[in-house]
Amino acid sequence: MVYRGKPSAACERCRHRRLKVMTCTDGSFIDRWVNHMEGAVRLIEVRGSEQLSRPEGLALFTQLRAQVSLSRIYQERYSSSVFTKLTEEIQREQNSIDQILDQLSTIIGRLTDFCANVTNKHIIDPTHIIRTALKIDAEMVSLMISVPTLCRYATVKVPMFDGKPITQAIWGDSYHIYHSISASTMWNNYRSVRIIIQELIIDTVKELEDFSDDICSPQRSSLTSQARQTMLQLVQDICGSVPYNLETNTGASLSSFQATGAGGLTIMWPLLVAANSGVACNDLRKWISNCLDKIGHSMGINQALAMSKLIKGGIRSRAFLSLEYRSHPYKL
């Protein structure tokens, strides 16, 4: 964030929240993160269109959109109408890469509102929920098929021994190479959101088990299996981006690398989403927890250490917000 002259009271509060988010180590970090995101939303909403005329303002807005959307999904709240309006304004002037980001943000915003409607019981028909979730998921897949070359990534296969990679720094049989941290961040935000969609589909299918519907039992089983397979691939892809994001020597052990730069910051939440998915086995959760520990110790980000504690504590749902926060939400 770029400050010009004497910071306003809003900027001071936002900066103070950011410091608390970076330094907290207990389970309250989710509450702090939500408050931090809501403070950023209000700041951007107050600044309005004018901030988009400055490179630093446009960059800040672009970087915050995905985190804000994820925050709103966790809070089960609707998307920011101001963010939607600002995204529509900058679409007219962006290059092909930025247009992909804007279109992805628009789809994620619709998903955010859809999840809020489901939570608030404005949409209750399970079949409608599943069909809408599948439609949004298909739109995301279709969008990413046509990404520009600079947004694509290469997949590198690694040798396996006894069914396991020869280095602890890699999970699975491959890892990714990206053109930039921005490209990796875009893909991991996409993967994180699609994991949430698959979870919604699986949870809703379960609700159909006791009811007669136009989706027969074999179809329900097939749909659940497909969602789980999709989720598993998305989780593996998030893990496949770790060596690039953390600048890891792929021949090194997991205990030897030192996370540096923006990659460590941007990979934390996707890793938590991956570990929290229903398809992550105990070994994978342990591997992700170790990655977060390394990010926390190498970069001094205690938030990553708090995430690792959540995983080690066996948390497997998105209901991370504390009871205190749920009793008094949106305290800024």
Secondary structure, DSSP 8 states (H G I E B T S, - for coil): ----SS--HHHHHHHHHHHHHHH--STTHHHHHHHHHHHHHHHHHHHGGGGGGSHHHHHHHHHHHHHHHHHHHHHT----HHHHHHHHHHTTT--HHHHHHHHHHHHHHHHHHHHHHHHTTS---HHHHHHHHHHHHHHHHHHHHT--GGG-EEEEE--EETTEESSTTS-SSEEEEES-HHHHHHHHHHHHHHHHHHHHHHHHHHHTTTS--SS-HHHHHHHHHHHHHHHHHHHHHHHHTHHHHTT--TTS-TTT----HHHHHHHHHHHHHHHHSTT--HHHHHHHHHHHHHHHHHHT-HHHHHHHHHHHTT--SS--S-HHHHHS-S--
